[in-house]
Amino acid sequence: MAFPVLVIGSSGSGKTYSLKNFKASEVGILSIEKGRLPFDQRGIPDDEKLKVIKVKSFNDNEHSPAQANAAKYSWIQTVIKNAKTKSIVIDDSQYLLSGEFFDRAYEKGYDKFTDIAAKFRNLIHFINELPEDDKIVYFLHHNDIGDDGRAKVKTVGKMLDEKLVVEGCFDVVLYCQDQKFFTQSNGQSTAKTPEGMFDLEIPNDLKMVDDAIRDYYGIQVKKTKGTKGKTG
């Protein structure tokens, strides 16, 4: 099965910047909101630059807000499933939740919160159930402060917090702060990683993280038919 990884941190903490050391052939970047990367790629040939794919919007007259967001999740799942790169990033994944919340702000009742939570949970489970065991999908996600004072996943409503606990769906949760990744909870965050995979504090270098995860679990990038061993 594929391997989802969660990276949480406040805006400007260095989550997206951590993509800088990937090669274009190694990673696909899906952005919910932004269209540009926060580092200099001048002087790099166009075919070697990291590129951002803006997640498709289905907000139109043909879809209700709920249908539009369901279509967006379906589109993301299709892109992940068909991606040639074996590392995929969903940048600012919390906007999947907050975007739908605002799209459906005028809907009455609490059923919408259940629907919003279920879509996000089902995306994680979709990745966990993909048969490709060499594919890693990174959720770059804003953090919030929980009742216990720790930095945690930012959600909307209480269902994901109380009934699911998003971090429980991931084996690797990194906390990004001050251009660093913290790999274990020290009482300040919900970070967690398997024993011996990382030091407690590492550079915010997602390519290094990707290499370490593959080395730890023996995940080998498999050749895709017709690509002569390339991942992109």
Secondary structure, DSSP 4 states (H G I P E B T S, - for coil): --EEEEEEE-TTSSTGGGGTT--TTTEEEEESS--S-SS--TTS-GGGS--EEEPPP--STTS-HHHHHHHHHHHHHHHHHH-SSSEEEEETTHHHHHHHHHHTTT--SSHHHHHHHHHHHHHHHHHHT-S-TT-EEEEEE-EEE-TTS-EEE--SSSHIIIII-GGGG-SEEEEEETTEEE-S-SSSB--B--TTSS-SEEES-HHHHHHHHHHHHT-PPPPPTTTTT---
